[in-house]
Amino acid sequence: MSATQNLIQAEPVSRKLPRRGASRRAKRILRRIPVWLSVTVLLVVVLYPMLWMILGSFKTQGEFFANPTWALPESLNFANYIEAFTRGNIALNYRNSLLVTIPSVVLIIFLGVAAGYALEIMVWKGRRPTLLLIMAGIMVPGQMILVPLFTAYFKLGITDSLLPMILTYTAMGIPLTTFLMAAYFRSVPRELFEAATMDGSSPLRSFFVIGIPMMKNAMLTIGLVQFFSVFNDLLIALTFTTRPDLATIQVGLLSLSDQYGGTNYGALFAAVSINIVALLIVFIFLNKKIMAGMAAGSVKG
């Protein structure tokens, strides 16, 4: 009788277990619904303008004025892309943007990594005040120094080139890069550099052999942030562009508007689509490296 009673008492318990498991799954799903809704809303907010712009690049000028803004293009009109490359000189502007952006980012990263190494790893008197002085450059608005810089560049005779933009972007990008690189170096165990010094390695060799290899993900992350910042800048490029053949991609987009304020929206949308899609492809392929670099400096080694 005792064994039979135990079986009878165990049956309700075994029946309740699946119900509890199902209720837990339902609660988990209910908890995730707000997250899914939030992600869906963010995707719509971010992707819809891009999709609308790409579809708008195939519309004619008449479709922009005759049809609603959300209407689909009546046909795939590639004439807008042809006009963007001919009238807008997008190819030339892209070349100028790369000639300005790549040297600027290389200088920003190299000088920022070297400054972060010197301020965080090397021990010397006055490094903390020096770091605060460099960080003070972050608080200086770039708009305040454009006119004095243009005057200085004009007196040096270099305004008729891309060099003023490279120098300005480099100077404005070093403070933030130095601050971030110092934080990344702070997460690296100092014992590595001390052991290298005990083995006879000089600070310069330790920088190239240990410091730079350990900062690859961080350099890539900050480099991409600086790349997008320099590549998409308009104010500095517009200030130091003295000839149409020196215009960057952002300045070149202004050429698609005439002197009376009229804008060829199809060609403008096509040029912007070329600009954004190229940057989006770069970001997608390097997304994992960016996440690894962002996480590298968040944990103390």
C-alpha positions as CSV (number, residue, x, y, z in Angstrom):
1,M,0.0,0.0,0.0
2,S,2.8,2.4,0.8
3,A,4.4,2.0,-2.7
4,T,1.0,2.5,-4.3
5,Q,0.3,5.6,-2.3
6,N,3.7,7.0,-3.2
7,L,3.0,6.5,-6.9
8,I,-0.4,8.2,-6.6
9,Q,1.2,11.2,-4.7
10,A,4.0,11.5,-7.3
11,E,1.6,11.7,-10.3
12,P,0.4,15.3,-9.6
13,V,3.9,16.5,-9.1
14,S,5.0,15.1,-12.4
15,R,2.0,16.7,-14.1
16,K,2.9,20.1,-12.6
17,L,6.5,20.1,-13.9
18,P,5.6,20.5,-17.6
19,R,3.2,23.2,-16.7
20,R,5.9,25.1,-14.8
21,G,8.3,24.7,-17.7
22,A,5.7,26.1,-20.1
23,S,4.9,29.0,-17.9
24,R,8.6,29.8,-17.6
25,R,9.0,29.8,-21.3
26,A,6.0,32.0,-21.7
27,K,7.4,34.5,-19.1
28,R,10.8,34.5,-21.0
29,I,9.0,35.2,-24.3
30,L,7.0,38.0,-22.7
31,R,10.1,39.6,-21.3
32,R,11.8,39.5,-24.6
33,I,8.9,41.1,-26.5
34,P,9.8,44.7,-25.5
35,V,13.4,44.0,-26.5
36,W,12.3,42.7,-29.9
37,L,9.9,45.7,-30.4
38,S,12.7,48.1,-29.5
39,V,15.1,46.5,-31.9
40,T,12.5,46.5,-34.7
41,V,11.7,50.2,-34.1
42,L,15.5,51.0,-34.2
43,L,15.9,49.0,-37.4
44,V,13.0,50.8,-39.0
45,V,14.3,54.2,-37.9
46,V,17.8,53.5,-39.2
47,L,17.2,51.5,-42.3
48,Y,14.1,53.2,-43.7
49,P,15.8,56.5,-44.5
50,M,18.6,54.6,-46.3
51,L,16.1,52.5,-48.3
52,W,14.1,55.7,-49.1
53,M,17.2,57.5,-50.3
54,I,18.4,54.6,-52.5
55,L,15.0,54.2,-54.1
56,G,14.8,58.0,-54.5
57,S,18.1,57.9,-56.5
58,F,16.2,56.1,-59.3
59,K,13.5,58.7,-59.6
60,T,13.3,61.5,-62.1
61,Q,13.0,65.1,-61.2
62,G,9.4,65.1,-62.2
63,E,8.6,62.1,-59.9
64,F,9.9,64.0,-56.9
65,F,7.4,66.9,-57.5
66,A,4.4,64.9,-58.9
67,N,4.4,61.8,-56.7
68,P,4.3,61.4,-52.9
69,T,7.6,61.2,-51.1
70,W,7.0,57.5,-50.2
71,A,6.1,56.5,-53.7
72,L,8.3,53.9,-55.4
73,P,10.2,54.9,-58.6
74,E,8.4,54.2,-61.8
75,S,11.5,52.7,-63.4
76,L,15.2,52.1,-62.6
77,N,16.7,55.4,-63.9
78,F,20.5,55.1,-63.8
79,A,20.8,58.5,-65.4
80,N,21.0,60.0,-62.0
81,Y,24.2,58.0,-61.2
82,I,25.7,59.1,-64.6
83,E,25.0,62.7,-63.8
84,A,26.5,62.3,-60.3
85,F,29.7,61.1,-61.8
86,T,29.8,63.7,-64.6
87,R,28.3,66.9,-63.3
88,G,29.0,66.1,-59.6
89,N,32.5,64.8,-60.2
90,I,32.0,62.1,-57.6
91,A,35.0,60.1,-58.7
92,L,37.3,63.1,-58.4
93,N,35.8,64.0,-55.0
94,Y,36.2,60.4,-53.8
95,R,39.9,60.5,-54.7
96,N,40.4,63.8,-52.9
97,S,38.5,62.5,-49.8
98,L,40.7,59.4,-49.7
99,L,43.9,61.5,-50.2
100,V,42.9,63.6,-47.2
101,T,41.4,60.9,-45.0
102,I,44.0,58.1,-45.2
103,P,47.1,60.3,-44.4
104,S,45.1,62.1,-41.6
105,V,44.0,58.8,-40.0
106,V,47.4,57.3,-40.2
107,L,49.0,60.3,-38.5
108,I,46.3,60.5,-35.9
109,I,46.6,56.8,-35.0
110,F,50.4,56.7,-34.9
111,L,50.8,59.9,-32.9
112,G,47.9,59.0,-30.6
113,V,49.3,55.5,-29.9
114,A,52.8,57.0,-29.3
115,A,51.4,59.7,-27.0
116,G,49.3,57.1,-25.1
117,Y,52.3,54.8,-24.6
118,A,54.5,57.7,-23.4
119,L,51.9,59.0,-21.0
120,E,50.7,55.7,-19.6
121,I,53.6,53.2,-19.8
122,M,56.7,55.4,-19.5
123,V,57.5,57.0,-16.2
124,W,58.6,60.6,-16.3
125,K,57.9,63.8,-14.4
126,G,55.0,65.8,-15.6
127,R,53.2,63.2,-17.6
128,R,49.8,63.8,-15.8
129,P,49.8,67.5,-16.5
130,T,50.8,66.8,-20.0
131,L,47.8,64.4,-20.4
132,L,45.5,67.1,-19.0
133,L,47.0,69.6,-21.4
134,I,46.4,67.3,-24.4
135,M,42.8,66.6,-23.2
136,A,42.2,70.3,-23.1
137,G,42.4,70.2,-26.8
138,I,39.1,68.2,-26.9
139,M,37.3,71.2,-25.3
140,V,38.4,73.7,-28.0
141,P,35.7,74.2,-30.6
142,G,37.0,73.6,-34.1
143,Q,35.0,76.5,-35.5
144,M,37.1,79.0,-33.4
145,I,40.4,78.1,-35.0
146,L,39.5,77.8,-38.7
147,V,40.0,81.5,-39.6
148,P,43.4,81.8,-37.8
149,L,44.5,78.5,-39.3
150,F,43.4,79.7,-42.8
151,T,45.5,82.9,-42.3
152,A,48.5,80.9,-41.2
153,Y,48.2,78.5,-44.1
154,F,47.9,81.4,-46.5
155,K,51.0,83.0,-45.2
156,L,52.9,79.7,-45.5
157,G,51.6,79.4,-49.2
158,I,50.0,75.9,-48.8
159,T,46.4,76.9,-49.2
160,D,46.3,75.7,-52.9
161,S,46.6,72.0,-51.9
162,L,45.1,69.3,-49.7
163,L,47.8,69.7,-47.0
164,P,45.8,72.3,-44.8
165,M,43.0,69.8,-44.4
166,I,45.4,66.9,-43.5
167,L,47.2,69.1,-40.9
168,T,43.9,70.3,-39.4
169,Y,42.2,66.9,-39.2
170,T,45.4,65.5,-37.6
171,A,45.6,68.2,-35.0
172,M,41.9,68.0,-34.1
173,G,42.0,64.2,-33.9
174,I,45.1,63.7,-31.7
175,P,43.6,64.8,-28.3
176,L,40.7,62.3,-28.3
177,T,42.9,59.5,-29.7
178,T,45.6,60.1,-27.1
179,F,43.0,59.9,-24.3
180,L,41.5,56.7,-25.6
181,M,44.9,55.0,-26.3
182,A,46.0,55.9,-22.8
183,A,42.9,54.1,-21.4
184,Y,43.7,51.1,-23.6
185,F,47.3,51.0,-22.4
186,R,46.1,51.2,-18.9
187,S,44.4,47.8,-19.3
188,V,47.6,46.1,-20.5
189,P,49.6,44.5,-17.6
190,R,52.6,46.7,-16.9
191,E,54.7,43.6,-16.1
192,L,55.0,42.9,-19.8
193,F,56.9,46.1,-20.4
194,E,58.9,45.7,-17.2
195,A,60.0,42.2,-18.3
196,A,61.0,43.5,-21.7
197,T,63.1,46.2,-20.0
198,M,64.8,43.6,-17.8
199,D,65.7,41.7,-21.0
200,G,67.4,44.7,-22.3
201,S,64.7,46.1,-24.5
202,S,64.6,49.9,-25.0
203,P,61.3,51.9,-24.6
204,L,61.3,52.5,-28.3
205,R,61.6,48.8,-29.1
206,S,59.0,47.8,-26.5
207,F,56.7,50.3,-28.2
208,F,57.0,48.7,-31.6
209,V,57.4,45.0,-30.5
210,I,54.8,44.9,-27.6
211,G,52.7,48.1,-27.6
212,I,51.6,48.3,-31.2
213,P,50.8,44.6,-31.7
214,M,48.7,44.6,-28.5
215,M,46.8,47.7,-29.7
216,K,45.7,46.3,-33.1
217,N,42.0,46.0,-32.3
218,A,42.0,49.4,-30.5
219,M,43.8,51.1,-33.3
220,L,41.4,49.6,-35.8
221,T,38.4,50.8,-33.8
222,I,39.6,54.3,-33.2
223,G,40.9,54.5,-36.8
224,L,37.5,53.7,-38.2
225,V,35.9,56.3,-35.9
226,Q,38.4,58.9,-37.1
227,F,38.0,57.7,-40.7
228,F,34.2,58.3,-40.6
229,S,34.6,61.6,-38.9
230,V,37.2,62.9,-41.4
231,F,35.5,61.5,-44.4
232,N,32.1,62.9,-43.6
233,D,33.3,66.3,-42.5
234,L,32.0,69.3,-44.4
235,L,33.0,72.5,-42.5
236,I,36.8,72.1,-42.5
237,A,36.8,70.8,-46.1
238,L,34.6,73.7,-47.2
239,T,36.8,76.2,-45.4
240,F,40.1,75.0,-46.9
241,T,38.9,74.1,-50.4
242,T,40.1,76.8,-52.8
243,R,39.5,75.1,-56.1
244,P,36.8,72.7,-57.4
245,D,39.3,70.1,-58.2
246,L,40.3,70.0,-54.5
247,A,36.8,69.4,-53.3
248,T,36.1,66.3,-51.1
249,I,33.0,64.2,-51.5
250,Q,31.0,66.3,-49.0
251,V,31.9,69.6,-50.7
252,G,31.2,68.0,-54.1
253,L,27.6,67.3,-53.1
254,L,27.0,71.0,-53.0
255,S,27.8,71.2,-56.8
256,L,24.5,69.4,-57.5
257,S,22.7,72.6,-56.4
258,D,22.7,75.5,-58.8
259,Q,23.3,79.2,-58.0
260,Y,19.5,79.8,-57.7
261,G,19.0,77.1,-55.0
262,G,17.5,74.5,-57.4
263,T,18.6,71.0,-56.6
264,N,18.6,67.9,-58.8
265,Y,17.3,65.5,-56.2
266,G,17.8,62.4,-58.2
267,A,21.5,63.0,-58.8
268,L,21.9,64.2,-55.2
269,F,20.3,61.1,-53.8
270,A,22.5,59.0,-56.1
271,A,25.7,60.7,-54.9
272,V,24.7,60.3,-51.3
273,S,23.8,56.6,-51.9
274,I,27.2,56.0,-53.3
275,N,28.8,57.7,-50.4
276,I,26.8,55.9,-47.7
277,V,26.8,52.4,-49.2
278,A,30.6,52.4,-49.6
279,L,31.0,53.3,-45.9
280,L,28.4,50.8,-44.8
281,I,30.2,48.0,-46.6
282,V,33.4,48.9,-44.8
283,F,31.6,48.9,-41.5
284,I,29.9,45.6,-42.0
285,F,33.2,43.8,-42.9
286,L,35.0,45.2,-39.9
287,N,32.2,45.0,-37.4
288,K,33.8,42.2,-35.3
289,K,37.1,44.0,-35.1
290,I,35.3,47.1,-33.9
291,M,33.5,45.3,-31.2
292,A,36.7,43.6,-30.1
293,G,38.5,46.9,-29.9
294,M,35.7,48.5,-27.9
295,A,35.8,45.6,-25.4
296,A,39.6,45.6,-25.1
297,G,39.8,48.7,-23.0
298,S,36.8,48.0,-20.8
299,V,38.5,45.3,-18.7
300,K,41.5,45.9,-16.5
301,G,44.2,43.4,-17.3
